[in-house]
Amino acid sequence: MSKFKKNSKKESPGINTSSLPDIVFMLLFFFMVATKMRDPKVLVTTAVPIVSEVEKVEKKSWVNYILVGPPRDPAVAGTAPRIQLDDKFADVADVQQYIILKRNEHPEAIRDYLTTSIKSDRSVKMGLIQDIKQELRQVNALKVLYSASGGEVHEH
């Protein structure tokens, strides 16, 4: 007979989870404080046209916005209508690069569903909008929305 016996009934003690809720709330609080919600600064005035029928966009994260209008601060940027991409002024030639960069931020599976929204002031000439649309066509960004507000349309 052996002097030592194997005790197979020995179990490991359970894990103490009493501090788990404290850790979860500390992490939650940390991310709430550390995360900054980015609110883009609007540099141009955009009094959008009023239309009779408006349709809301469902997936706003799939929309890239191009703002066009007169600058809010004419002393710095002049009075001619300007294009705003994200938080800075841009030229028509910059639209292609902007769309390519925005497209690469998304997974390849949804790139075909990305839409470009042009939010333009009423006073902007259509020539500038057509130039932007030509740049969008060259990078195959063919889904274009025009931002407008709903309301009564008065015919003149």
BASE-343016 format. One record per residue: x, y, z of N, C-alpha, C in turn; residue number from 0; residue in one letter. Coordinates in nm, 4 decimals. Atoms other than C-alpha are relative to their C-alpha. Layout:
BEGIN
REC | neast | nnorth | nup | caeast | canorth | caup | ceast | cnorth | cup | k | r
REC | X | Y | Z | X | Y | Z | X | Y | Z | NUM | A
...
% end
This chain:
BEGIN
REC | neast | nnorth | nup | caeast | canorth | caup | ceast | cnorth | cup | k | r
REC | 0.0828 | -0.1174 | 0.0000 | 0.0000 | 0.0000 | 0.0000 | 0.0872 | 0.1236 | 0.0000 | 0 | M
REC | -0.0781 | -0.1243 | 0.0080 | 0.1069 | 0.3486 | -0.0657 | -0.0267 | 0.0862 | 0.1212 | 1 | S
REC | 0.0085 | -0.0867 | -0.1148 | 0.1715 | 0.5979 | 0.2008 | -0.0829 | 0.1258 | -0.0286 | 2 | K
REC | 0.0732 | -0.1212 | 0.0399 | 0.0186 | 0.8887 | 0.0071 | -0.1225 | -0.0383 | -0.0807 | 3 | F
REC | 0.1231 | 0.0271 | 0.0734 | -0.3354 | 0.8872 | -0.1157 | -0.0330 | 0.1207 | -0.0885 | 4 | K
REC | 0.0428 | -0.1075 | 0.0898 | -0.4613 | 1.0869 | -0.4125 | -0.1413 | 0.0407 | 0.0373 | 5 | K
REC | 0.1320 | -0.0522 | -0.0343 | -0.7489 | 1.3065 | -0.3174 | -0.0597 | 0.0645 | -0.1257 | 6 | N
REC | 0.0554 | -0.0486 | 0.1263 | -0.9428 | 1.3462 | -0.6434 | -0.1241 | 0.0876 | 0.0209 | 7 | S
REC | 0.1197 | -0.0788 | -0.0269 | -1.2350 | 1.5211 | -0.4759 | 0.0306 | 0.1465 | 0.0288 | 8 | K
REC | -0.0397 | -0.1364 | -0.0304 | -1.0398 | 1.8430 | -0.4229 | -0.0433 | 0.0945 | -0.1128 | 9 | K
REC | 0.0477 | -0.0959 | 0.0996 | -1.2022 | 2.1410 | -0.6044 | 0.0700 | 0.1334 | 0.0207 | 10 | E
REC | -0.0606 | -0.1331 | -0.0115 | -1.0579 | 2.4817 | -0.6828 | -0.1068 | 0.0982 | 0.0493 | 11 | S
REC | 0.0984 | -0.0953 | -0.0519 | -1.2220 | 2.7728 | -0.5041 | -0.0554 | 0.0882 | -0.1124 | 12 | P
REC | 0.0643 | -0.0855 | 0.0987 | -1.4633 | 2.9951 | -0.6988 | 0.0664 | 0.1369 | -0.0096 | 13 | G
REC | -0.0572 | -0.1336 | 0.0220 | -1.3589 | 3.3320 | -0.8409 | -0.0909 | 0.1031 | 0.0652 | 14 | I
REC | 0.0763 | -0.1057 | -0.0667 | -1.4648 | 3.6292 | -0.6355 | -0.0321 | 0.1106 | -0.1009 | 15 | N
REC | 0.0415 | -0.1017 | 0.0978 | -1.6666 | 3.8633 | -0.8611 | -0.0686 | 0.1187 | 0.0668 | 16 | T
REC | 0.0693 | -0.1088 | -0.0699 | -1.7811 | 4.1094 | -0.5988 | 0.0478 | 0.1384 | -0.0451 | 17 | S
REC | -0.0489 | -0.1307 | 0.0435 | -1.5615 | 4.3908 | -0.7363 | -0.0231 | 0.0250 | -0.1492 | 18 | S
REC | 0.0220 | -0.0146 | 0.1435 | -1.6632 | 4.3354 | -1.1009 | -0.0899 | 0.1192 | -0.0361 | 19 | L
REC | 0.0805 | -0.1184 | 0.0352 | -1.9464 | 4.5964 | -1.1048 | 0.0759 | 0.1315 | 0.0194 | 20 | P
REC | -0.0794 | -0.1216 | -0.0203 | -1.7071 | 4.8564 | -0.9626 | 0.0949 | 0.0243 | -0.1162 | 21 | D
REC | -0.0934 | -0.0131 | 0.1123 | -1.4559 | 4.7881 | -1.2386 | -0.0735 | 0.0419 | -0.1262 | 22 | I
REC | 0.0785 | -0.0333 | 0.1191 | -1.7230 | 4.8041 | -1.5093 | -0.0421 | 0.1462 | 0.0036 | 23 | V
REC | 0.0420 | -0.1395 | -0.0094 | -1.8544 | 5.1382 | -1.3835 | 0.1176 | 0.0965 | -0.0099 | 24 | F
REC | -0.1182 | -0.0852 | 0.0156 | -1.5028 | 5.2802 | -1.3577 | 0.0398 | 0.0115 | -0.1467 | 25 | M
REC | -0.0305 | -0.0043 | 0.1426 | -1.4362 | 5.1849 | -1.7199 | -0.1022 | 0.0835 | -0.0765 | 26 | L
REC | 0.1053 | -0.0777 | 0.0645 | -1.7697 | 5.3277 | -1.8294 | 0.0193 | 0.1486 | 0.0246 | 27 | L
REC | -0.0222 | -0.1403 | -0.0344 | -1.7010 | 5.6534 | -1.6464 | 0.1235 | 0.0549 | -0.0725 | 28 | F
REC | -0.1209 | -0.0441 | 0.0696 | -1.3510 | 5.6730 | -1.7964 | -0.0293 | 0.0312 | -0.1461 | 29 | F
REC | 0.0273 | -0.0223 | 0.1416 | -1.4766 | 5.6364 | -2.1537 | -0.0986 | 0.1136 | -0.0222 | 30 | F
REC | 0.0919 | -0.1138 | 0.0130 | -1.7586 | 5.8846 | -2.0953 | 0.0754 | 0.1321 | 0.0113 | 31 | M
REC | -0.0774 | -0.1227 | -0.0199 | -1.5086 | 6.1447 | -1.9764 | 0.1030 | 0.0181 | -0.1112 | 32 | V
REC | -0.1100 | -0.0104 | 0.0958 | -1.2325 | 6.0658 | -2.2269 | -0.0469 | 0.0172 | -0.1441 | 33 | A
REC | 0.0487 | -0.0081 | 0.1366 | -1.4500 | 6.0503 | -2.5386 | -0.0540 | 0.1384 | -0.0291 | 34 | T
REC | 0.0489 | -0.1313 | 0.0407 | -1.5086 | 6.3758 | -2.7204 | -0.0874 | -0.0178 | -0.1230 | 35 | K
REC | 0.0888 | 0.0064 | 0.1148 | -1.8071 | 6.3963 | -2.9487 | 0.0369 | 0.1149 | -0.0928 | 36 | M
REC | -0.0467 | -0.1003 | 0.0944 | -1.6878 | 6.5771 | -3.2583 | -0.1189 | 0.0685 | -0.0643 | 37 | R
REC | 0.1047 | -0.0805 | 0.0609 | -1.9149 | 6.8554 | -3.3705 | 0.0668 | 0.0907 | -0.1022 | 38 | D
REC | -0.0716 | -0.0792 | 0.0999 | -1.7972 | 6.9989 | -3.7020 | -0.0403 | 0.1479 | 0.0052 | 39 | P
REC | 0.0231 | -0.1438 | -0.0017 | -1.7629 | 7.3759 | -3.7096 | -0.0447 | 0.0429 | -0.1396 | 40 | K
REC | 0.0529 | -0.0441 | 0.1279 | -1.9750 | 7.5268 | -3.9853 | 0.0615 | 0.1350 | -0.0337 | 41 | V
REC | -0.0687 | -0.1214 | 0.0424 | -1.7762 | 7.7884 | -4.1762 | -0.0773 | 0.0789 | -0.1042 | 42 | L
REC | 0.0774 | -0.0668 | 0.1039 | -2.0355 | 7.8742 | -4.4415 | -0.1465 | 0.0107 | 0.0402 | 43 | V
REC | 0.1432 | -0.0164 | -0.0233 | -2.3933 | 7.9981 | -4.4338 | -0.0756 | -0.0864 | -0.1000 | 44 | T
REC | 0.0778 | 0.0849 | 0.0900 | -2.6410 | 7.7471 | -4.5733 | -0.1484 | 0.0146 | 0.0323 | 45 | T
REC | 0.1455 | -0.0122 | -0.0076 | -2.9988 | 7.8661 | -4.6017 | -0.0543 | -0.0868 | -0.1133 | 46 | A
REC | 0.0387 | 0.0967 | 0.1021 | -3.1275 | 7.5589 | -4.7837 | -0.1348 | 0.0358 | -0.0609 | 47 | V
REC | 0.1280 | -0.0268 | 0.0657 | -3.4129 | 7.5801 | -5.0335 | -0.1152 | -0.0726 | 0.0689 | 48 | P
REC | 0.1212 | 0.0631 | -0.0542 | -3.7680 | 7.4967 | -4.9266 | -0.0645 | -0.0790 | -0.1132 | 49 | I
REC | 0.0584 | 0.0874 | 0.1010 | -3.9272 | 7.2061 | -5.1121 | -0.1326 | -0.0562 | 0.0500 | 50 | V
REC | 0.1311 | 0.0529 | -0.0377 | -4.2670 | 7.0397 | -5.1161 | 0.0099 | -0.1412 | 0.0574 | 51 | S
REC | -0.0137 | 0.1364 | -0.0502 | -4.1478 | 6.6828 | -5.0518 | 0.1429 | -0.0217 | 0.0485 | 52 | E
REC | -0.1305 | 0.0262 | -0.0602 | -3.8630 | 6.5822 | -4.8215 | 0.0031 | -0.1441 | 0.0467 | 53 | V
REC | -0.0173 | 0.1367 | -0.0472 | -3.7279 | 6.2363 | -4.7470 | 0.1213 | -0.0030 | 0.0924 | 54 | E
REC | -0.1093 | 0.0059 | -0.0969 | -3.5150 | 6.1679 | -4.4403 | 0.0970 | -0.1116 | -0.0359 | 55 | K
REC | -0.1041 | 0.0999 | 0.0210 | -3.1877 | 5.9799 | -4.4649 | 0.0008 | -0.0931 | 0.1204 | 56 | V
REC | 0.0061 | 0.0956 | -0.1112 | -3.1901 | 5.6606 | -4.2588 | 0.1369 | -0.0281 | 0.0602 | 57 | E
REC | -0.1347 | 0.0323 | -0.0495 | -2.8197 | 5.5750 | -4.2306 | 0.0885 | 0.1236 | -0.0171 | 58 | K
REC | -0.0770 | -0.1240 | 0.0105 | -2.6567 | 5.9118 | -4.1605 | 0.1500 | -0.0233 | 0.0056 | 59 | K
REC | -0.1433 | 0.0287 | -0.0042 | -2.3207 | 5.7479 | -4.0963 | 0.0540 | -0.0357 | -0.1381 | 60 | S
REC | -0.0408 | 0.0330 | 0.1360 | -2.3130 | 5.6526 | -4.4657 | -0.0031 | 0.1213 | -0.0914 | 61 | W
REC | 0.0124 | -0.1216 | 0.0796 | -2.3475 | 6.0158 | -4.5807 | 0.1227 | 0.0878 | 0.0218 | 62 | V
REC | -0.1089 | -0.0970 | -0.0028 | -2.0587 | 6.2481 | -4.6670 | -0.0584 | 0.1358 | -0.0362 | 63 | N
REC | 0.0608 | -0.1306 | 0.0180 | -2.1481 | 6.6150 | -4.6417 | 0.0963 | 0.0974 | -0.0662 | 64 | Y
REC | -0.0720 | -0.1095 | 0.0639 | -2.0307 | 6.8933 | -4.8720 | -0.0862 | 0.1237 | 0.0192 | 65 | I
REC | 0.0728 | -0.1242 | -0.0243 | -2.1369 | 7.2410 | -4.7590 | 0.0487 | 0.1064 | -0.0978 | 66 | L
REC | -0.0345 | -0.1046 | 0.0959 | -2.1478 | 7.5255 | -5.0111 | -0.0802 | 0.1239 | 0.0340 | 67 | V
REC | 0.0697 | -0.1245 | -0.0297 | -2.2281 | 7.8863 | -4.9344 | 0.0974 | 0.1118 | 0.0271 | 68 | G
REC | -0.0876 | -0.1120 | -0.0341 | -2.0980 | 8.2292 | -4.8495 | 0.0599 | -0.0198 | 0.1389 | 69 | P
REC | -0.0644 | 0.0186 | -0.1306 | -1.8481 | 8.2332 | -4.5598 | -0.0710 | 0.0782 | 0.1102 | 70 | P
REC | 0.0590 | -0.0687 | -0.1156 | -1.9767 | 8.3239 | -4.2136 | 0.0814 | 0.1223 | 0.0388 | 71 | R
REC | -0.0880 | -0.1121 | -0.0334 | -1.6772 | 8.5540 | -4.1654 | 0.0576 | 0.0571 | -0.1295 | 72 | D
REC | -0.0466 | -0.0527 | 0.1283 | -1.6452 | 8.7595 | -4.4868 | 0.1313 | 0.0783 | 0.0098 | 73 | P
REC | -0.1252 | -0.0741 | -0.0150 | -1.3543 | 8.9624 | -4.3439 | 0.1206 | -0.0915 | -0.0202 | 74 | A
REC | -0.1113 | 0.0943 | 0.0116 | -1.1361 | 8.6499 | -4.3417 | -0.0038 | -0.0743 | -0.1335 | 75 | V
REC | 0.0101 | 0.0887 | 0.1153 | -1.2674 | 8.4397 | -4.6322 | -0.0654 | 0.0627 | -0.1221 | 76 | A
REC | 0.0638 | -0.0645 | 0.1143 | -1.4330 | 8.6935 | -4.8639 | -0.1497 | -0.0233 | -0.0029 | 77 | G
REC | 0.1460 | 0.0108 | 0.0111 | -1.7893 | 8.7021 | -4.9866 | -0.0442 | -0.1018 | -0.1043 | 78 | T
REC | 0.0355 | 0.0982 | 0.1034 | -1.7779 | 8.4542 | -5.2763 | -0.0346 | -0.1334 | 0.0656 | 79 | A
REC | 0.0351 | 0.1310 | -0.0555 | -1.9415 | 8.1158 | -5.2127 | 0.1215 | -0.0915 | 0.0067 | 80 | P
REC | -0.1135 | 0.0896 | -0.0234 | -1.6962 | 7.8606 | -5.0728 | -0.0513 | -0.1401 | 0.0271 | 81 | R
REC | 0.0302 | 0.1407 | -0.0282 | -1.6913 | 7.4826 | -5.0368 | 0.0643 | -0.0360 | 0.1325 | 82 | I
REC | -0.0532 | 0.0472 | -0.1278 | -1.6503 | 7.3338 | -4.6898 | -0.0043 | -0.1521 | 0.0024 | 83 | Q
REC | -0.0123 | 0.1442 | -0.0162 | -1.5255 | 6.9766 | -4.6486 | 0.0515 | -0.0242 | 0.1405 | 84 | L
REC | -0.0276 | 0.0181 | -0.1429 | -1.5243 | 6.8663 | -4.2835 | 0.0109 | 0.1375 | 0.0665 | 85 | D
REC | -0.0133 | -0.1254 | -0.0740 | -1.3840 | 7.1644 | -4.0891 | 0.0830 | 0.1054 | -0.0716 | 86 | D
REC | -0.0851 | -0.0971 | 0.0686 | -1.1986 | 7.3536 | -4.3605 | -0.0551 | 0.0316 | -0.1386 | 87 | K
REC | 0.0368 | -0.0394 | 0.1348 | -1.2489 | 7.5419 | -4.6837 | 0.0785 | -0.0826 | -0.1006 | 88 | F
REC | -0.0658 | 0.0790 | 0.1036 | -1.1638 | 7.3586 | -5.0051 | -0.0371 | 0.0549 | -0.1364 | 89 | A
REC | 0.0299 | -0.0332 | 0.1384 | -1.1568 | 7.4027 | -5.3794 | -0.0746 | -0.1167 | -0.0634 | 90 | D
REC | 0.0719 | 0.1057 | 0.0706 | -1.3550 | 7.2037 | -5.6330 | 0.0921 | -0.1192 | -0.0252 | 91 | V
REC | -0.0951 | 0.1079 | 0.0283 | -1.0405 | 7.0025 | -5.7127 | 0.0233 | -0.0900 | 0.1217 | 92 | A
REC | -0.0205 | 0.0796 | -0.1213 | -1.0255 | 6.8797 | -5.3493 | -0.1131 | -0.0989 | 0.0265 | 93 | D
REC | 0.1177 | 0.0845 | -0.0262 | -1.3653 | 6.7074 | -5.3687 | 0.0311 | -0.1464 | -0.0257 | 94 | V
REC | -0.0325 | 0.1400 | 0.0317 | -1.2291 | 6.3915 | -5.5339 | 0.0791 | -0.0651 | 0.1125 | 95 | Q
REC | -0.0839 | 0.0556 | -0.1072 | -0.9621 | 6.3383 | -5.2681 | -0.0805 | -0.0190 | 0.1282 | 96 | Q
REC | 0.0854 | 0.0089 | -0.1194 | -1.2168 | 6.4051 | -4.9905 | -0.0889 | -0.1239 | -0.0067 | 97 | Y
REC | 0.0904 | 0.1143 | 0.0150 | -1.4585 | 6.1442 | -5.1258 | 0.0783 | -0.1312 | 0.0101 | 98 | I
REC | -0.0822 | 0.1215 | -0.0074 | -1.1791 | 5.8869 | -5.1679 | 0.0393 | -0.0287 | 0.1447 | 99 | I
REC | -0.0366 | 0.0188 | -0.1404 | -1.0619 | 5.9434 | -4.8091 | -0.1189 | -0.0470 | 0.0829 | 100 | L
REC | 0.1198 | 0.0391 | -0.0745 | -1.4166 | 5.9188 | -4.6721 | -0.0432 | -0.1422 | -0.0356 | 101 | K
REC | 0.0372 | 0.1346 | 0.0441 | -1.4820 | 5.6065 | -4.8776 | 0.0893 | -0.1043 | 0.0668 | 102 | R
REC | -0.0932 | 0.0949 | -0.0608 | -1.1706 | 5.4385 | -4.7345 | -0.0194 | -0.0148 | 0.1497 | 103 | N
REC | 0.0286 | 0.0112 | -0.1430 | -1.2929 | 5.5021 | -4.3787 | -0.1039 | -0.1077 | 0.0296 | 104 | E
REC | 0.1081 | 0.0966 | -0.0181 | -1.5778 | 5.2560 | -4.4323 | 0.0424 | -0.1380 | -0.0497 | 105 | H
REC | -0.0284 | 0.1346 | 0.0505 | -1.5700 | 4.8779 | -4.4806 | -0.0382 | -0.0127 | -0.1478 | 106 | P
REC | 0.0222 | 0.0141 | 0.1435 | -1.5623 | 4.7642 | -4.8410 | -0.1425 | -0.0451 | -0.0332 | 107 | E
REC | 0.1347 | 0.0521 | 0.0248 | -1.9025 | 4.5955 | -4.8090 | -0.1049 | 0.1103 | -0.0134 | 108 | A
REC | 0.1019 | -0.1056 | 0.0063 | -2.0868 | 4.9270 | -4.7645 | 0.0418 | 0.1180 | -0.0875 | 109 | I
REC | -0.0470 | -0.1128 | 0.0820 | -1.8849 | 5.1502 | -4.9988 | -0.0945 | 0.0333 | -0.1143 | 110 | R
REC | 0.0955 | -0.0258 | 0.1080 | -2.1457 | 5.1099 | -5.2729 | -0.1240 | 0.0736 | 0.0486 | 111 | D
REC | 0.1184 | -0.0634 | -0.0553 | -2.4111 | 5.2466 | -5.0385 | 0.0265 | 0.1424 | 0.0504 | 112 | Y
REC | -0.0334 | -0.1340 | -0.0486 | -2.2276 | 5.5681 | -4.9455 | -0.0641 | 0.1059 | -0.0884 | 113 | L
REC | 0.0691 | -0.1073 | 0.0685 | -2.4068 | 5.8867 | -5.0390 | 0.0697 | 0.1311 | 0.0302 | 114 | T
REC | -0.0553 | -0.1337 | -0.0194 | -2.2852 | 6.2428 | -5.0844 | -0.1153 | 0.0981 | 0.0070 | 115 | T
REC | 0.1041 | -0.1002 | -0.0171 | -2.5067 | 6.5205 | -4.9551 | 0.0597 | 0.1379 | -0.0240 | 116 | S
REC | -0.0432 | -0.1368 | 0.0273 | -2.4641 | 6.8685 | -5.0976 | -0.0988 | 0.0922 | 0.0696 | 117 | I
REC | 0.0830 | -0.0962 | -0.0719 | -2.5967 | 7.1265 | -4.8550 | 0.0436 | 0.1382 | -0.0455 | 118 | K
REC | -0.0376 | -0.1241 | 0.0668 | -2.5980 | 7.4492 | -5.0491 | -0.0930 | 0.1140 | 0.0385 | 119 | S
REC | 0.0782 | -0.1196 | -0.0258 | -2.7143 | 7.8015 | -4.9810 | -0.0840 | 0.0321 | -0.1242 | 120 | D
REC | 0.0883 | -0.0364 | 0.1116 | -2.9979 | 7.9350 | -5.1963 | 0.0681 | 0.0927 | -0.0992 | 121 | R
REC | -0.0612 | -0.1012 | 0.0871 | -2.7754 | 8.2094 | -5.3352 | 0.1136 | -0.0549 | -0.0862 | 122 | S
REC | -0.1110 | 0.0572 | 0.0755 | -2.5096 | 7.9723 | -5.4770 | -0.0448 | -0.0294 | -0.1424 | 123 | V
REC | 0.0292 | 0.0237 | 0.1419 | -2.5005 | 7.9587 | -5.8572 | 0.0152 | -0.1491 | -0.0310 | 124 | K
REC | -0.0016 | 0.1415 | 0.0358 | -2.5644 | 7.6188 | -6.0157 | 0.1296 | -0.0423 | -0.0683 | 125 | M
REC | -0.1272 | 0.0343 | 0.0634 | -2.2307 | 7.6364 | -6.2011 | 0.0947 | -0.0656 | 0.0988 | 126 | G
REC | -0.0858 | 0.0579 | -0.1038 | -2.0427 | 7.5645 | -5.8771 | -0.0491 | -0.1393 | 0.0399 | 127 | L
REC | 0.0577 | 0.1316 | -0.0341 | -2.2809 | 7.2785 | -5.7924 | 0.0298 | -0.0997 | -0.1119 | 128 | I
REC | -0.0309 | 0.0880 | 0.1132 | -2.2304 | 7.1346 | -6.1433 | 0.1468 | -0.0413 | 0.0005 | 129 | Q
REC | -0.1433 | 0.0341 | -0.0088 | -1.8514 | 7.1514 | -6.0987 | 0.0233 | -0.1065 | 0.1067 | 130 | D
REC | -0.0119 | 0.0999 | -0.1072 | -1.8831 | 6.9581 | -5.7708 | -0.0535 | -0.1343 | -0.0488 | 131 | I
REC | 0.0566 | 0.1246 | 0.0514 | -2.1063 | 6.6996 | -5.9404 | 0.0926 | -0.0663 | -0.1018 | 132 | K
REC | -0.0957 | 0.0573 | 0.0952 | -1.8481 | 6.6560 | -6.2197 | 0.1140 | -0.0708 | 0.0730 | 133 | Q
REC | -0.1067 | 0.0627 | -0.0795 | -1.5786 | 6.5831 | -5.9588 | -0.0509 | -0.1293 | 0.0642 | 134 | E
REC | 0.0572 | 0.1212 | -0.0592 | -1.8117 | 6.3326 | -5.7899 | -0.0134 | -0.1113 | -0.1034 | 135 | L
REC | 0.0118 | 0.1007 | 0.1068 | -1.8727 | 6.1569 | -6.1219 | 0.1341 | -0.0648 | -0.0298 | 136 | R
REC | -0.1324 | 0.0538 | 0.0338 | -1.4988 | 6.1166 | -6.1795 | 0.0473 | -0.1042 | 0.0999 | 137 | Q
REC | -0.0366 | 0.1024 | -0.0986 | -1.4637 | 5.9145 | -5.8572 | -0.1151 | -0.0991 | 0.0214 | 138 | V
REC | 0.1128 | 0.0928 | -0.0003 | -1.7874 | 5.7242 | -5.9267 | -0.0844 | 0.0109 | 0.1274 | 139 | N
REC | 0.0902 | -0.0254 | -0.1126 | -1.9767 | 5.8816 | -5.6345 | -0.1297 | 0.0533 | -0.0596 | 140 | A
REC | 0.1176 | -0.0367 | 0.0781 | -2.3098 | 5.8803 | -5.8137 | -0.1259 | 0.0198 | 0.0827 | 141 | L
REC | 0.1160 | -0.0211 | -0.0868 | -2.5484 | 5.8829 | -5.5167 | 0.0142 | 0.1363 | 0.0652 | 142 | K
REC | -0.0104 | -0.1376 | -0.0481 | -2.6047 | 6.2517 | -5.4492 | -0.1352 | 0.0434 | 0.0544 | 143 | V
REC | 0.1195 | -0.0585 | -0.0604 | -2.8571 | 6.4134 | -5.2159 | 0.0174 | 0.1511 | 0.0040 | 144 | L
REC | -0.0021 | -0.1447 | -0.0170 | -2.9469 | 6.7784 | -5.2007 | -0.0786 | 0.0318 | 0.1259 | 145 | Y
REC | 0.0667 | -0.0329 | -0.1260 | -3.0286 | 6.9057 | -4.8530 | -0.0991 | 0.1129 | -0.0230 | 146 | S
REC | 0.1056 | -0.1002 | 0.0106 | -3.3491 | 7.1047 | -4.8262 | -0.0866 | -0.0101 | 0.1240 | 147 | A
REC | 0.0937 | 0.0052 | -0.1119 | -3.6113 | 7.1894 | -4.5701 | -0.1413 | -0.0061 | -0.0554 | 148 | S
REC | 0.1382 | 0.0132 | 0.0419 | -3.9759 | 7.0993 | -4.5962 | -0.0809 | 0.1216 | 0.0418 | 149 | G
REC | 0.0850 | -0.1138 | -0.0315 | -4.2437 | 7.3614 | -4.5943 | -0.0865 | 0.0331 | -0.1198 | 150 | G
REC | 0.0845 | -0.0416 | 0.1107 | -4.4811 | 7.5487 | -4.8168 | 0.0847 | 0.0581 | -0.1110 | 151 | E
REC | -0.0674 | -0.0547 | 0.1165 | -4.3614 | 7.6223 | -5.1650 | -0.0904 | 0.1058 | -0.0592 | 152 | V
REC | 0.0771 | -0.1093 | 0.0581 | -4.4784 | 7.9587 | -5.2946 | 0.0408 | 0.0178 | -0.1437 | 153 | H
REC | -0.0315 | -0.0182 | 0.1426 | -4.5030 | 7.9874 | -5.6705 | -0.0125 | 0.1470 | -0.0338 | 154 | E
REC | -0.0012 | -0.1417 | 0.0397 | -4.4186 | 8.3215 | -5.8199 | -0.0535 | 0.0166 | -0.1386 | 155 | H
% end
